[in-house]
Amino acid sequence: MPEFHPGRVLVGLLLAALLAGCGQKGPLYLPKPQSQPPSSEQTPTAKP
């Protein structure tokens, strides 16, 4: 039966905390899409 090492548990918890803490910095939501002004030029439609 393996021995219990409290030092390994502590190192594992610290490693998990470091990995959980290093994430994306910034807002945690999707930014709203910017509305584009309607173009004044219209593409001509092809007529057969």
mmCIF entry with sequence, helices, sheets and N, C-alpha, C, O atoms, coordinates in Angstrom:
data_MODEL
# 
_entry.id   MODEL 
# 
_entity.id                         1 
_entity.type                       polymer 
_entity.pdbx_number_of_molecules   1 
# 
_entity_poly.entity_id                      1 
_entity_poly.type                           'polypeptide(L)' 
_entity_poly.nstd_linkage                   no 
_entity_poly.nstd_monomer                   no 
_entity_poly.pdbx_seq_one_letter_code       MPEFHPGRVLVGLLLAALLAGCGQKGPLYLPKPQSQPPSSEQTPTAKP 
_entity_poly.pdbx_seq_one_letter_code_can   MPEFHPGRVLVGLLLAALLAGCGQKGPLYLPKPQSQPPSSEQTPTAKP 
_entity_poly.pdbx_strand_id                 A 
# 
loop_
_entity_poly_seq.entity_id 
_entity_poly_seq.num 
_entity_poly_seq.mon_id 
_entity_poly_seq.hetero 
1 1  MET n 
1 2  PRO n 
1 3  GLU n 
1 4  PHE n 
1 5  HIS n 
1 6  PRO n 
1 7  GLY n 
1 8  ARG n 
1 9  VAL n 
1 10 LEU n 
1 11 VAL n 
1 12 GLY n 
1 13 LEU n 
1 14 LEU n 
1 15 LEU n 
1 16 ALA n 
1 17 ALA n 
1 18 LEU n 
1 19 LEU n 
1 20 ALA n 
1 21 GLY n 
1 22 CYS n 
1 23 GLY n 
1 24 GLN n 
1 25 LYS n 
1 26 GLY n 
1 27 PRO n 
1 28 LEU n 
1 29 TYR n 
1 30 LEU n 
1 31 PRO n 
1 32 LYS n 
1 33 PRO n 
1 34 GLN n 
1 35 SER n 
1 36 GLN n 
1 37 PRO n 
1 38 PRO n 
1 39 SER n 
1 40 SER n 
1 41 GLU n 
1 42 GLN n 
1 43 THR n 
1 44 PRO n 
1 45 THR n 
1 46 ALA n 
1 47 LYS n 
1 48 PRO n 
# 
_struct_asym.id          A 
_struct_asym.entity_id   1 
# 
_struct_conf.conf_type_id            HELX_P 
_struct_conf.id                      HELX_P1 
_struct_conf.pdbx_PDB_helix_id       AA1 
_struct_conf.beg_label_comp_id       PRO 
_struct_conf.beg_label_asym_id       A 
_struct_conf.beg_label_seq_id        6 
_struct_conf.pdbx_beg_PDB_ins_code   ? 
_struct_conf.end_label_comp_id       GLY 
_struct_conf.end_label_asym_id       A 
_struct_conf.end_label_seq_id        21 
_struct_conf.pdbx_end_PDB_ins_code   ? 
_struct_conf.beg_auth_comp_id        PRO 
_struct_conf.beg_auth_asym_id        A 
_struct_conf.beg_auth_seq_id         6 
_struct_conf.end_auth_comp_id        GLY 
_struct_conf.end_auth_asym_id        A 
_struct_conf.end_auth_seq_id         21 
_struct_conf.pdbx_PDB_helix_class    1 
_struct_conf.details                 ? 
_struct_conf.pdbx_PDB_helix_length   16 
# 
_struct_conf_type.id          HELX_P 
_struct_conf_type.criteria    ? 
_struct_conf_type.reference   ? 
# 
loop_
_atom_site.group_PDB 
_atom_site.id 
_atom_site.type_symbol 
_atom_site.label_atom_id 
_atom_site.label_alt_id 
_atom_site.label_comp_id 
_atom_site.label_asym_id 
_atom_site.label_entity_id 
_atom_site.label_seq_id 
_atom_site.pdbx_PDB_ins_code 
_atom_site.Cartn_x 
_atom_site.Cartn_y 
_atom_site.Cartn_z 
_atom_site.occupancy 
_atom_site.B_iso_or_equiv 
_atom_site.pdbx_formal_charge 
_atom_site.auth_seq_id 
_atom_site.auth_comp_id 
_atom_site.auth_asym_id 
_atom_site.auth_atom_id 
_atom_site.pdbx_PDB_model_num 
ATOM 1   N N  . MET A 1 1  ? 0.849   -1.181 0.000   1.00 0.00 ? 1  MET A N  1 
ATOM 2   C CA . MET A 1 1  ? 0.000   0.000  0.000   1.00 0.00 ? 1  MET A CA 1 
ATOM 3   C C  . MET A 1 1  ? 0.896   1.247  0.000   1.00 0.00 ? 1  MET A C  1 
ATOM 4   O O  . MET A 1 1  ? 1.813   1.348  0.815   1.00 0.00 ? 1  MET A O  1 
ATOM 5   N N  . PRO A 1 2  ? 0.631   2.210  -0.925  1.00 0.00 ? 2  PRO A N  1 
ATOM 6   C CA . PRO A 1 2  ? 1.492   3.402  -0.985  1.00 0.00 ? 2  PRO A CA 1 
ATOM 7   C C  . PRO A 1 2  ? 1.307   4.285  0.246   1.00 0.00 ? 2  PRO A C  1 
ATOM 8   O O  . PRO A 1 2  ? 0.232   4.340  0.844   1.00 0.00 ? 2  PRO A O  1 
ATOM 9   N N  . GLU A 1 3  ? 2.389   4.973  0.602   1.00 0.00 ? 3  GLU A N  1 
ATOM 10  C CA . GLU A 1 3  ? 2.352   5.864  1.760   1.00 0.00 ? 3  GLU A CA 1 
ATOM 11  C C  . GLU A 1 3  ? 1.698   7.185  1.396   1.00 0.00 ? 3  GLU A C  1 
ATOM 12  O O  . GLU A 1 3  ? 1.722   7.615  0.243   1.00 0.00 ? 3  GLU A O  1 
ATOM 13  N N  . PHE A 1 4  ? 1.115   7.816  2.400   1.00 0.00 ? 4  PHE A N  1 
ATOM 14  C CA . PHE A 1 4  ? 0.466   9.116  2.207   1.00 0.00 ? 4  PHE A CA 1 
ATOM 15  C C  . PHE A 1 4  ? 1.521   10.207 2.380   1.00 0.00 ? 4  PHE A C  1 
ATOM 16  O O  . PHE A 1 4  ? 2.203   10.267 3.403   1.00 0.00 ? 4  PHE A O  1 
ATOM 17  N N  . HIS A 1 5  ? 1.649   11.073 1.361   1.00 0.00 ? 5  HIS A N  1 
ATOM 18  C CA . HIS A 1 5  ? 2.607   12.167 1.410   1.00 0.00 ? 5  HIS A CA 1 
ATOM 19  C C  . HIS A 1 5  ? 1.848   13.497 1.358   1.00 0.00 ? 5  HIS A C  1 
ATOM 20  O O  . HIS A 1 5  ? 1.378   13.901 0.294   1.00 0.00 ? 5  HIS A O  1 
ATOM 21  N N  . PRO A 1 6  ? 1.728   14.180 2.510   1.00 0.00 ? 6  PRO A N  1 
ATOM 22  C CA . PRO A 1 6  ? 0.985   15.450 2.505   1.00 0.00 ? 6  PRO A CA 1 
ATOM 23  C C  . PRO A 1 6  ? 1.663   16.517 1.647   1.00 0.00 ? 6  PRO A C  1 
ATOM 24  O O  . PRO A 1 6  ? 0.995   17.429 1.160   1.00 0.00 ? 6  PRO A O  1 
ATOM 25  N N  . GLY A 1 7  ? 2.958   16.418 1.459   1.00 0.00 ? 7  GLY A N  1 
ATOM 26  C CA . GLY A 1 7  ? 3.668   17.376 0.624   1.00 0.00 ? 7  GLY A CA 1 
ATOM 27  C C  . GLY A 1 7  ? 3.249   17.271 -0.836  1.00 0.00 ? 7  GLY A C  1 
ATOM 28  O O  . GLY A 1 7  ? 3.138   18.285 -1.524  1.00 0.00 ? 7  GLY A O  1 
ATOM 29  N N  . ARG A 1 8  ? 3.021   16.073 -1.306  1.00 0.00 ? 8  ARG A N  1 
ATOM 30  C CA . ARG A 1 8  ? 2.583   15.875 -2.691  1.00 0.00 ? 8  ARG A CA 1 
ATOM 31  C C  . ARG A 1 8  ? 1.173   16.407 -2.902  1.00 0.00 ? 8  ARG A C  1 
ATOM 32  O O  . ARG A 1 8  ? 0.856   16.961 -3.955  1.00 0.00 ? 8  ARG A O  1 
ATOM 33  N N  . VAL A 1 9  ? 0.326   16.231 -1.883  1.00 0.00 ? 9  VAL A N  1 
ATOM 34  C CA . VAL A 1 9  ? -1.036  16.754 -1.978  1.00 0.00 ? 9  VAL A CA 1 
ATOM 35  C C  . VAL A 1 9  ? -0.999  18.272 -2.045  1.00 0.00 ? 9  VAL A C  1 
ATOM 36  O O  . VAL A 1 9  ? -1.722  18.883 -2.833  1.00 0.00 ? 9  VAL A O  1 
ATOM 37  N N  . LEU A 1 10 ? -0.153  18.883 -1.213  1.00 0.00 ? 10 LEU A N  1 
ATOM 38  C CA . LEU A 1 10 ? -0.030  20.341 -1.206  1.00 0.00 ? 10 LEU A CA 1 
ATOM 39  C C  . LEU A 1 10 ? 0.498   20.855 -2.542  1.00 0.00 ? 10 LEU A C  1 
ATOM 40  O O  . LEU A 1 10 ? 0.004   21.854 -3.064  1.00 0.00 ? 10 LEU A O  1 
ATOM 41  N N  . VAL A 1 11 ? 1.492   20.178 -3.092  1.00 0.00 ? 11 VAL A N  1 
ATOM 42  C CA . VAL A 1 11 ? 2.037   20.581 -4.395  1.00 0.00 ? 11 VAL A CA 1 
ATOM 43  C C  . VAL A 1 11 ? 0.967   20.426 -5.475  1.00 0.00 ? 11 VAL A C  1 
ATOM 44  O O  . VAL A 1 11 ? 0.855   21.284 -6.351  1.00 0.00 ? 11 VAL A O  1 
ATOM 45  N N  . GLY A 1 12 ? 0.189   19.362 -5.431  1.00 0.00 ? 12 GLY A N  1 
ATOM 46  C CA . GLY A 1 12 ? -0.868  19.163 -6.409  1.00 0.00 ? 12 GLY A CA 1 
ATOM 47  C C  . GLY A 1 12 ? -1.940  20.247 -6.316  1.00 0.00 ? 12 GLY A C  1 
ATOM 48  O O  . GLY A 1 12 ? -2.420  20.738 -7.338  1.00 0.00 ? 12 GLY A O  1 
ATOM 49  N N  . LEU A 1 13 ? -2.315  20.619 -5.089  1.00 0.00 ? 13 LEU A N  1 
ATOM 50  C CA . LEU A 1 13 ? -3.305  21.681 -4.925  1.00 0.00 ? 13 LEU A CA 1 
ATOM 51  C C  . LEU A 1 13 ? -2.767  23.027 -5.405  1.00 0.00 ? 13 LEU A C  1 
ATOM 52  O O  . LEU A 1 13 ? -3.500  23.794 -6.029  1.00 0.00 ? 13 LEU A O  1 
ATOM 53  N N  . LEU A 1 14 ? -1.514  23.320 -5.127  1.00 0.00 ? 14 LEU A N  1 
ATOM 54  C CA . LEU A 1 14 ? -0.919  24.575 -5.594  1.00 0.00 ? 14 LEU A CA 1 
ATOM 55  C C  . LEU A 1 14 ? -0.832  24.605 -7.117  1.00 0.00 ? 14 LEU A C  1 
ATOM 56  O O  . LEU A 1 14 ? -1.084  25.638 -7.737  1.00 0.00 ? 14 LEU A O  1 
ATOM 57  N N  . LEU A 1 15 ? -0.479  23.483 -7.711  1.00 0.00 ? 15 LEU A N  1 
ATOM 58  C CA . LEU A 1 15 ? -0.412  23.415 -9.172  1.00 0.00 ? 15 LEU A CA 1 
ATOM 59  C C  . LEU A 1 15 ? -1.789  23.610 -9.790  1.00 0.00 ? 15 LEU A C  1 
ATOM 60  O O  . LEU A 1 15 ? -1.928  24.305 -10.796 1.00 0.00 ? 15 LEU A O  1 
ATOM 61  N N  . ALA A 1 16 ? -2.799  23.003 -9.196  1.00 0.00 ? 16 ALA A N  1 
ATOM 62  C CA . ALA A 1 16 ? -4.168  23.161 -9.707  1.00 0.00 ? 16 ALA A CA 1 
ATOM 63  C C  . ALA A 1 16 ? -4.625  24.605 -9.563  1.00 0.00 ? 16 ALA A C  1 
ATOM 64  O O  . ALA A 1 16 ? -5.297  25.128 -10.453 1.00 0.00 ? 16 ALA A O  1 
ATOM 65  N N  . ALA A 1 17 ? -4.273  25.258 -8.462  1.00 0.00 ? 17 ALA A N  1 
ATOM 66  C CA . ALA A 1 17 ? -4.652  26.662 -8.260  1.00 0.00 ? 17 ALA A CA 1 
ATOM 67  C C  . ALA A 1 17 ? -3.954  27.568 -9.271  1.00 0.00 ? 17 ALA A C  1 
ATOM 68  O O  . ALA A 1 17 ? -4.557  28.512 -9.783  1.00 0.00 ? 17 ALA A O  1 
ATOM 69  N N  . LEU A 1 18 ? -2.696  27.286 -9.556  1.00 0.00 ? 18 LEU A N  1 
ATOM 70  C CA . LEU A 1 18 ? -1.977  28.098 -10.547 1.00 0.00 ? 18 LEU A CA 1 
ATOM 71  C C  . LEU A 1 18 ? -2.560  27.921 -11.943 1.00 0.00 ? 18 LEU A C  1 
ATOM 72  O O  . LEU A 1 18 ? -2.700  28.890 -12.689 1.00 0.00 ? 18 LEU A O  1 
ATOM 73  N N  . LEU A 1 19 ? -2.899  26.685 -12.293 1.00 0.00 ? 19 LEU A N  1 
ATOM 74  C CA . LEU A 1 19 ? -3.461  26.439 -13.616 1.00 0.00 ? 19 LEU A CA 1 
ATOM 75  C C  . LEU A 1 19 ? -4.853  27.046 -13.748 1.00 0.00 ? 19 LEU A C  1 
ATOM 76  O O  . LEU A 1 19 ? -5.231  27.500 -14.828 1.00 0.00 ? 19 LEU A O  1 
ATOM 77  N N  . ALA A 1 20 ? -5.607  27.057 -12.677 1.00 0.00 ? 20 ALA A N  1 
ATOM 78  C CA . ALA A 1 20 ? -6.952  27.634 -12.721 1.00 0.00 ? 20 ALA A CA 1 
ATOM 79  C C  . ALA A 1 20 ? -6.884  29.156 -12.749 1.00 0.00 ? 20 ALA A C  1 
ATOM 80  O O  . ALA A 1 20 ? -7.780  29.810 -13.283 1.00 0.00 ? 20 ALA A O  1 
ATOM 81  N N  . GLY A 1 21 ? -5.830  29.718 -12.179 1.00 0.00 ? 21 GLY A N  1 
ATOM 82  C CA . GLY A 1 21 ? -5.724  31.170 -12.098 1.00 0.00 ? 21 GLY A CA 1 
ATOM 83  C C  . GLY A 1 21 ? -5.179  31.814 -13.360 1.00 0.00 ? 21 GLY A C  1 
ATOM 84  O O  . GLY A 1 21 ? -5.376  33.013 -13.555 1.00 0.00 ? 21 GLY A O  1 
ATOM 85  N N  . CYS A 1 22 ? -4.504  31.071 -14.222 1.00 0.00 ? 22 CYS A N  1 
ATOM 86  C CA . CYS A 1 22 ? -3.928  31.675 -15.420 1.00 0.00 ? 22 CYS A CA 1 
ATOM 87  C C  . CYS A 1 22 ? -4.892  31.465 -16.577 1.00 0.00 ? 22 CYS A C  1 
ATOM 88  O O  . CYS A 1 22 ? -4.869  30.427 -17.239 1.00 0.00 ? 22 CYS A O  1 
ATOM 89  N N  . GLY A 1 23 ? -5.725  32.444 -16.809 1.00 0.00 ? 23 GLY A N  1 
ATOM 90  C CA . GLY A 1 23 ? -6.712  32.294 -17.866 1.00 0.00 ? 23 GLY A CA 1 
ATOM 91  C C  . GLY A 1 23 ? -6.769  33.534 -18.733 1.00 0.00 ? 23 GLY A C  1 
ATOM 92  O O  . GLY A 1 23 ? -5.894  34.398 -18.670 1.00 0.00 ? 23 GLY A O  1 
ATOM 93  N N  . GLN A 1 24 ? -7.791  33.607 -19.527 1.00 0.00 ? 24 GLN A N  1 
ATOM 94  C CA . GLN A 1 24 ? -8.006  34.737 -20.417 1.00 0.00 ? 24 GLN A CA 1 
ATOM 95  C C  . GLN A 1 24 ? -8.302  35.986 -19.595 1.00 0.00 ? 24 GLN A C  1 
ATOM 96  O O  . GLN A 1 24 ? -9.180  35.982 -18.733 1.00 0.00 ? 24 GLN A O  1 
ATOM 97  N N  . LYS A 1 25 ? -7.569  37.036 -19.869 1.00 0.00 ? 25 LYS A N  1 
ATOM 98  C CA . LYS A 1 25 ? -7.836  38.285 -19.191 1.00 0.00 ? 25 LYS A CA 1 
ATOM 99  C C  . LYS A 1 25 ? -8.772  39.111 -20.062 1.00 0.00 ? 25 LYS A C  1 
ATOM 100 O O  . LYS A 1 25 ? -8.618  39.142 -21.283 1.00 0.00 ? 25 LYS A O  1 
ATOM 101 N N  . GLY A 1 26 ? -9.721  39.768 -19.454 1.00 0.00 ? 26 GLY A N  1 
ATOM 102 C CA . GLY A 1 26 ? -10.652 40.583 -20.209 1.00 0.00 ? 26 GLY A CA 1 
ATOM 103 C C  . GLY A 1 26 ? -12.079 40.196 -19.900 1.00 0.00 ? 26 GLY A C  1 
ATOM 104 O O  . GLY A 1 26 ? -12.337 39.423 -18.978 1.00 0.00 ? 26 GLY A O  1 
ATOM 105 N N  . PRO A 1 27 ? -12.995 40.728 -20.665 1.00 0.00 ? 27 PRO A N  1 
ATOM 106 C CA . PRO A 1 27 ? -14.409 40.462 -20.389 1.00 0.00 ? 27 PRO A CA 1 
ATOM 107 C C  . PRO A 1 27 ? -14.764 38.997 -20.659 1.00 0.00 ? 27 PRO A C  1 
ATOM 108 O O  . PRO A 1 27 ? -14.241 38.372 -21.582 1.00 0.00 ? 27 PRO A O  1 
ATOM 109 N N  . LEU A 1 28 ? -15.653 38.477 -19.841 1.00 0.00 ? 28 LEU A N  1 
ATOM 110 C CA . LEU A 1 28 ? -16.062 37.086 -19.981 1.00 0.00 ? 28 LEU A CA 1 
ATOM 111 C C  . LEU A 1 28 ? -17.392 36.981 -20.714 1.00 0.00 ? 28 LEU A C  1 
ATOM 112 O O  . LEU A 1 28 ? -18.244 36.175 -20.339 1.00 0.00 ? 28 LEU A O  1 
ATOM 113 N N  . TYR A 1 29 ? -17.575 37.778 -21.742 1.00 0.00 ? 29 TYR A N  1 
ATOM 114 C CA . TYR A 1 29 ? -18.783 37.746 -22.540 1.00 0.00 ? 29 TYR A CA 1 
ATOM 115 C C  . TYR A 1 29 ? -18.408 38.083 -23.974 1.00 0.00 ? 29 TYR A C  1 
ATOM 116 O O  . TYR A 1 29 ? -17.358 38.674 -24.225 1.00 0.00 ? 29 TYR A O  1 
ATOM 117 N N  . LEU A 1 30 ? -19.258 37.712 -24.902 1.00 0.00 ? 30 LEU A N  1 
ATOM 118 C CA . LEU A 1 30 ? -19.001 38.036 -26.300 1.00 0.00 ? 30 LEU A CA 1 
ATOM 119 C C  . LEU A 1 30 ? -19.378 39.491 -26.542 1.00 0.00 ? 30 LEU A C  1 
ATOM 120 O O  . LEU A 1 30 ? -20.467 39.911 -26.151 1.00 0.00 ? 30 LEU A O  1 
ATOM 121 N N  . PRO A 1 31 ? -18.514 40.262 -27.170 1.00 0.00 ? 31 PRO A N  1 
ATOM 122 C CA . PRO A 1 31 ? -18.867 41.651 -27.454 1.00 0.00 ? 31 PRO A CA 1 
ATOM 123 C C  . PRO A 1 31 ? -19.993 41.725 -28.474 1.00 0.00 ? 31 PRO A C  1 
ATOM 124 O O  . PRO A 1 31 ? -20.135 40.851 -29.329 1.00 0.00 ? 31 PRO A O  1 
ATOM 125 N N  . LYS A 1 32 ? -20.791 42.784 -28.372 1.00 0.00 ? 32 LYS A N  1 
ATOM 126 C CA . LYS A 1 32 ? -21.897 42.964 -29.320 1.00 0.00 ? 32 LYS A CA 1 
ATOM 127 C C  . LYS A 1 32 ? -21.315 43.300 -30.689 1.00 0.00 ? 32 LYS A C  1 
ATOM 128 O O  . LYS A 1 32 ? -20.380 44.096 -30.779 1.00 0.00 ? 32 LYS A O  1 
ATOM 129 N N  . PRO A 1 33 ? -21.847 42.713 -31.745 1.00 0.00 ? 33 PRO A N  1 
ATOM 130 C CA . PRO A 1 33 ? -21.326 43.033 -33.076 1.00 0.00 ? 33 PRO A CA 1 
ATOM 131 C C  . PRO A 1 33 ? -21.642 44.483 -33.439 1.00 0.00 ? 33 PRO A C  1 
ATOM 132 O O  . PRO A 1 33 ? -22.740 44.979 -33.186 1.00 0.00 ? 33 PRO A O  1 
ATOM 133 N N  . GLN A 1 34 ? -20.664 45.141 -34.032 1.00 0.00 ? 34 GLN A N  1 
ATOM 134 C CA . GLN A 1 34 ? -20.870 46.530 -34.425 1.00 0.00 ? 34 GLN A CA 1 
ATOM 135 C C  . GLN A 1 34 ? -21.720 46.560 -35.686 1.00 0.00 ? 34 GLN A C  1 
ATOM 136 O O  . GLN A 1 34 ? -21.455 45.836 -36.646 1.00 0.00 ? 34 GLN A O  1 
ATOM 137 N N  . SER A 1 35 ? -22.734 47.398 -35.670 1.00 0.00 ? 35 SER A N  1 
ATOM 138 C CA . SER A 1 35 ? -23.594 47.497 -36.846 1.00 0.00 ? 35 SER A CA 1 
ATOM 139 C C  . SER A 1 35 ? -22.886 48.300 -37.927 1.00 0.00 ? 35 SER A C  1 
ATOM 140 O O  . SER A 1 35 ? -22.297 49.346 -37.655 1.00 0.00 ? 35 SER A O  1 
ATOM 141 N N  . GLN A 1 36 ? -22.948 47.807 -39.136 1.00 0.00 ? 36 GLN A N  1 
ATOM 142 C CA . GLN A 1 36 ? -22.316 48.484 -40.261 1.00 0.00 ? 36 GLN A CA 1 
ATOM 143 C C  . GLN A 1 36 ? -23.348 49.384 -40.925 1.00 0.00 ? 36 GLN A C  1 
ATOM 144 O O  . GLN A 1 36 ? -24.499 48.982 -41.098 1.00 0.00 ? 36 GLN A O  1 
ATOM 145 N N  . PRO A 1 37 ? -22.951 50.601 -41.299 1.00 0.00 ? 37 PRO A N  1 
ATOM 146 C CA . PRO A 1 37 ? -23.898 51.482 -41.989 1.00 0.00 ? 37 PRO A CA 1 
ATOM 147 C C  . PRO A 1 37 ? -24.270 50.896 -43.349 1.00 0.00 ? 37 PRO A C  1 
ATOM 148 O O  . PRO A 1 37 ? -23.426 50.294 -44.012 1.00 0.00 ? 37 PRO A O  1 
ATOM 149 N N  . PRO A 1 38 ? -25.509 51.062 -43.768 1.00 0.00 ? 38 PRO A N  1 
ATOM 150 C CA . PRO A 1 38 ? -25.907 50.515 -45.074 1.00 0.00 ? 38 PRO A CA 1 
ATOM 151 C C  . PRO A 1 38 ? -25.121 51.189 -46.196 1.00 0.00 ? 38 PRO A C  1 
ATOM 152 O O  . PRO A 1 38 ? -24.943 52.407 -46.213 1.00 0.00 ? 38 PRO A O  1 
ATOM 153 N N  . SER A 1 39 ? -24.665 50.371 -47.118 1.00 0.00 ? 39 SER A N  1 
ATOM 154 C CA . SER A 1 39 ? -23.879 50.929 -48.220 1.00 0.00 ? 39 SER A CA 1 
ATOM 155 C C  . SER A 1 39 ? -24.806 51.637 -49.217 1.00 0.00 ? 39 SER A C  1 
ATOM 156 O O  . SER A 1 39 ? -25.913 51.177 -49.495 1.00 0.00 ? 39 SER A O  1 
ATOM 157 N N  . SER A 1 40 ? -24.325 52.760 -49.740 1.00 0.00 ? 40 SER A N  1 
ATOM 158 C CA . SER A 1 40 ? -25.140 53.521 -50.680 1.00 0.00 ? 40 SER A CA 1 
ATOM 159 C C  . SER A 1 40 ? -25.124 52.885 -52.072 1.00 0.00 ? 40 SER A C  1 
ATOM 160 O O  . SER A 1 40 ? -26.004 53.144 -52.893 1.00 0.00 ? 40 SER A O  1 
ATOM 161 N N  . GLU A 1 41 ? -24.114 52.052 -52.327 1.00 0.00 ? 41 GLU A N  1 
ATOM 162 C CA . GLU A 1 41 ? -24.027 51.409 -53.641 1.00 0.00 ? 41 GLU A CA 1 
ATOM 163 C C  . GLU A 1 41 ? -24.749 50.072 -53.591 1.00 0.00 ? 41 GLU A C  1 
ATOM 164 O O  . GLU A 1 41 ? -24.569 49.295 -52.653 1.00 0.00 ? 41 GLU A O  1 
ATOM 165 N N  . GLN A 1 42 ? -25.556 49.811 -54.592 1.00 0.00 ? 42 GLN A N  1 
ATOM 166 C CA . GLN A 1 42 ? -26.213 48.537 -54.700 1.00 0.00 ? 42 GLN A CA 1 
ATOM 167 C C  . GLN A 1 42 ? -25.656 47.813 -55.902 1.00 0.00 ? 42 GLN A C  1 
ATOM 168 O O  . GLN A 1 42 ? -25.434 48.403 -56.959 1.00 0.00 ? 42 GLN A O  1 
ATOM 169 N N  . THR A 1 43 ? -25.434 46.535 -55.725 1.00 0.00 ? 43 THR A N  1 
ATOM 170 C CA . THR A 1 43 ? -24.893 45.757 -56.825 1.00 0.00 ? 43 THR A CA 1 
ATOM 171 C C  . THR A 1 43 ? -26.013 45.467 -57.827 1.00 0.00 ? 43 THR A C  1 
ATOM 172 O O  . THR A 1 43 ? -27.107 45.073 -57.424 1.00 0.00 ? 43 THR A O  1 
ATOM 173 N N  . PRO A 1 44 ? -25.764 45.651 -59.102 1.00 0.00 ? 44 PRO A N  1 
ATOM 174 C CA . PRO A 1 44 ? -26.826 45.401 -60.100 1.00 0.00 ? 44 PRO A CA 1 
ATOM 175 C C  . PRO A 1 44 ? -27.107 43.907 -60.195 1.00 0.00 ? 44 PRO A C  1 
ATOM 176 O O  . PRO A 1 44 ? -26.191 43.088 -60.113 1.00 0.00 ? 44 PRO A O  1 
ATOM 177 N N  . THR A 1 45 ? -28.341 43.569 -60.364 1.00 0.00 ? 45 THR A N  1 
ATOM 178 C CA . THR A 1 45 ? -28.718 42.173 -60.507 1.00 0.00 ? 45 THR A CA 1 
ATOM 179 C C  . THR A 1 45 ? -28.685 41.811 -61.997 1.00 0.00 ? 45 THR A C  1 
ATOM 180 O O  . THR A 1 45 ? -29.079 42.598 -62.858 1.00 0.00 ? 45 THR A O  1 
ATOM 181 N N  . ALA A 1 46 ? -28.211 40.621 -62.262 1.00 0.00 ? 46 ALA A N  1 
ATOM 182 C CA . ALA A 1 46 ? -28.113 40.161 -63.654 1.00 0.00 ? 46 ALA A CA 1 
ATOM 183 C C  . ALA A 1 46 ? -29.497 39.719 -64.142 1.00 0.00 ? 46 ALA A C  1 
ATOM 184 O O  . ALA A 1 46 ? -30.159 38.916 -63.485 1.00 0.00 ? 46 ALA A O  1 
ATOM 185 N N  . LYS A 1 47 ? -29.934 40.244 -65.295 1.00 0.00 ? 47 LYS A N  1 
ATOM 186 C CA . LYS A 1 47 ? -31.213 39.839 -65.872 1.00 0.00 ? 47 LYS A CA 1 
ATOM 187 C C  . LYS A 1 47 ? -30.941 39.045 -67.132 1.00 0.00 ? 47 LYS A C  1 
ATOM 188 O O  . LYS A 1 47 ? -30.150 39.488 -67.964 1.00 0.00 ? 47 LYS A O  1 
ATOM 189 N N  . PRO A 1 48 ? -31.555 37.905 -67.306 1.00 0.00 ? 48 PRO A N  1 
ATOM 190 C CA . PRO A 1 48 ? -31.315 37.066 -68.507 1.00 0.00 ? 48 PRO A CA 1 
ATOM 191 C C  . PRO A 1 48 ? -31.963 37.655 -69.746 1.00 0.00 ? 48 PRO A C  1 
ATOM 192 O O  . PRO A 1 48 ? -31.858 37.080 -70.830 1.00 0.00 ? 48 PRO A O  1 
# 
